Amino acid sequence: MIPGIELKALRKSLFFGTREAASLIGVTNESQWLKWESGAQEMPEAVAQAFCYVLDWRNEMLEKARKLLRDNPDLVLHMPWYDSLDDWISCADHNPQLWRPDQSICSTLLVEFPKSVYVVRFNLPQYAIWLGSQQDDRNKRVLWASMQLDKAPTNQNLKSE
């Protein structure tokens, strides 16, 4: 089981609010989630497993990206940023539970690799035009993001020499 204060800290690292965590992971209401975080009640095993799945996914994807960036120092990674859950789930292989954790990954990599990572706001109508009749997937979205950099503000002012 995950102790209450650790549950809260881990939830925040995944960028979930209590309401989102309750509905997307706990399949419950916010007040129940808060009871788990306060330690007033123990989280059911099935919910703990679902939470750990999301946490493990985030950590695995983050480590893969870190390794890719460390092993390829000249690589520039363009990551789509999904402002809304609707934009995120417009891709068939995107699990709704993983939207906020994906934002967490983007933010973490932006901080850790400021010279190599760019975050590009996803725009579904523009993407759909660009995609045309091609099959949609995560890799196509990353490719689209890399082609938008000249149209998007960059984080150059954050880059340290």
C-alpha positions as CSV (number, residue, x, y, z in Angstrom):
1,M,0.0,0.0,0.0
2,I,1.0,3.6,-0.6
3,P,1.0,5.8,2.5
4,G,-1.2,8.8,2.2
5,I,1.4,11.6,2.1
6,E,3.4,9.6,-0.5
7,L,0.2,9.1,-2.5
8,K,-0.3,12.8,-2.6
9,A,3.3,13.5,-3.6
10,L,3.2,10.9,-6.3
11,R,-0.1,12.1,-7.6
12,K,1.3,15.6,-7.9
13,S,4.4,14.3,-9.8
14,L,2.0,12.9,-12.3
15,F,0.3,16.3,-12.7
16,F,-3.1,15.0,-11.5
17,G,-5.4,17.1,-9.5
18,T,-7.4,15.1,-6.9
19,R,-10.6,15.1,-9.0
20,E,-8.7,13.8,-12.1
21,A,-6.9,11.1,-10.1
22,A,-10.2,10.1,-8.5
23,S,-12.0,9.8,-11.8
24,L,-9.3,8.5,-14.1
25,I,-7.4,6.2,-11.8
26,G,-9.6,5.6,-8.7
27,V,-12.9,5.4,-10.5
28,T,-14.4,7.2,-7.5
29,N,-15.1,10.7,-6.3
30,E,-12.7,13.3,-5.1
31,S,-13.7,13.0,-1.4
32,Q,-12.8,9.3,-1.4
33,W,-9.4,10.1,-3.0
34,L,-8.8,12.7,-0.3
35,K,-9.5,10.1,2.4
36,W,-6.8,7.9,0.9
37,E,-4.3,10.7,0.7
38,S,-5.0,11.7,4.3
39,G,-4.5,8.2,5.5
40,A,-8.1,8.0,6.9
41,Q,-8.8,5.0,4.7
42,E,-6.6,2.5,2.9
43,M,-6.7,2.5,-0.9
44,P,-8.1,-0.7,-2.4
45,E,-5.5,-2.9,-4.0
46,A,-7.1,-2.7,-7.5
47,V,-6.8,1.1,-7.4
48,A,-3.3,1.0,-6.0
49,Q,-2.3,-1.3,-8.9
50,A,-3.9,1.1,-11.4
51,F,-2.1,4.0,-9.9
52,C,1.2,2.1,-9.9
53,Y,0.7,1.2,-13.6
54,V,0.4,5.0,-14.5
55,L,3.4,5.8,-12.3
56,D,5.5,3.0,-13.8
57,W,4.5,4.1,-17.4
58,R,5.6,7.6,-16.7
59,N,8.9,6.5,-15.2
60,E,9.6,4.0,-18.0
61,M,8.9,6.6,-20.7
62,L,10.9,9.3,-18.9
63,E,13.9,6.9,-18.5
64,K,13.8,6.0,-22.2
65,A,13.7,9.6,-23.2
66,R,16.6,10.4,-20.9
67,K,18.7,7.6,-22.2
68,L,18.0,8.6,-25.8
69,L,19.0,12.2,-25.1
70,R,22.1,11.2,-23.1
71,D,23.2,8.7,-25.7
72,N,22.7,11.2,-28.6
73,P,23.9,14.6,-27.4
74,D,23.1,16.3,-30.7
75,L,19.6,15.1,-30.7
76,V,16.8,17.7,-30.5
77,L,13.5,16.2,-29.3
78,H,10.2,17.9,-30.1
79,M,7.3,16.9,-27.8
80,P,3.7,17.7,-28.5
81,W,2.0,19.4,-25.5
82,Y,-1.7,18.5,-25.2
83,D,-3.6,21.3,-23.5
84,S,-6.8,19.2,-23.3
85,L,-7.7,15.6,-22.6
86,D,-9.8,15.7,-25.8
87,D,-6.6,16.6,-27.9
88,W,-4.7,13.8,-26.1
89,I,-7.4,11.1,-26.8
90,S,-7.8,12.1,-30.4
91,C,-5.0,9.6,-31.0
92,A,-6.4,6.1,-30.8
93,D,-3.4,4.7,-28.9
94,H,-3.5,7.3,-26.1
95,N,-4.9,6.1,-22.8
96,P,-6.8,8.9,-21.0
97,Q,-5.0,8.0,-17.7
98,L,-1.7,8.9,-19.3
99,W,-2.5,12.5,-20.4
100,R,-1.2,14.3,-17.3
101,P,1.7,12.0,-16.9
102,D,2.7,12.8,-20.4
103,Q,2.7,16.4,-19.5
104,S,4.9,15.5,-16.5
105,I,7.4,13.9,-18.8
106,C,7.5,16.9,-21.1
107,S,8.0,19.3,-18.3
108,T,10.7,17.2,-16.6
109,L,12.7,16.7,-19.9
110,L,12.4,20.5,-20.6
111,V,14.0,21.2,-17.3
112,E,16.7,18.5,-17.5
113,F,17.6,19.0,-21.1
114,P,16.9,22.7,-21.9
115,K,19.2,22.7,-25.0
116,S,17.7,19.5,-26.5
117,V,13.9,19.5,-25.7
118,Y,11.2,21.7,-27.2
119,V,7.6,21.5,-26.3
120,V,5.1,22.4,-29.0
121,R,1.4,23.0,-28.4
122,F,-0.6,20.4,-30.2
123,N,-3.2,21.8,-32.6
124,L,-5.7,19.1,-33.7
125,P,-7.1,21.0,-36.8
126,Q,-3.6,21.9,-38.1
127,Y,-2.4,18.4,-37.4
128,A,-5.3,16.8,-39.2
129,I,-4.5,18.9,-42.3
130,W,-0.9,17.9,-42.1
131,L,-1.7,14.2,-41.5
132,G,-4.0,14.0,-44.5
133,S,-4.8,10.3,-45.2
134,Q,-1.8,8.9,-43.2
135,Q,-2.5,6.7,-40.2
136,D,-2.3,8.7,-36.9
137,D,0.1,7.6,-34.2
138,R,2.4,9.0,-31.6
139,N,5.5,9.1,-33.9
140,K,3.6,11.1,-36.5
141,R,2.6,13.6,-33.8
142,V,6.2,14.0,-32.7
143,L,7.2,14.5,-36.4
144,W,4.5,17.1,-36.8
145,A,5.7,18.9,-33.6
146,S,9.2,19.0,-35.0
147,M,7.9,20.8,-38.1
148,Q,6.1,23.4,-36.0
149,L,9.1,24.8,-34.2
150,D,9.5,27.7,-36.6
151,K,5.9,28.6,-35.9
152,A,6.0,28.3,-32.1
153,P,7.8,30.3,-29.5
154,T,10.9,28.5,-28.4
155,N,12.4,28.2,-25.0
156,Q,15.7,29.7,-26.1
157,N,15.6,32.3,-23.4
158,L,15.8,29.3,-20.9
159,K,18.9,27.9,-22.6
160,S,22.0,28.3,-20.5
161,E,25.4,28.5,-22.2
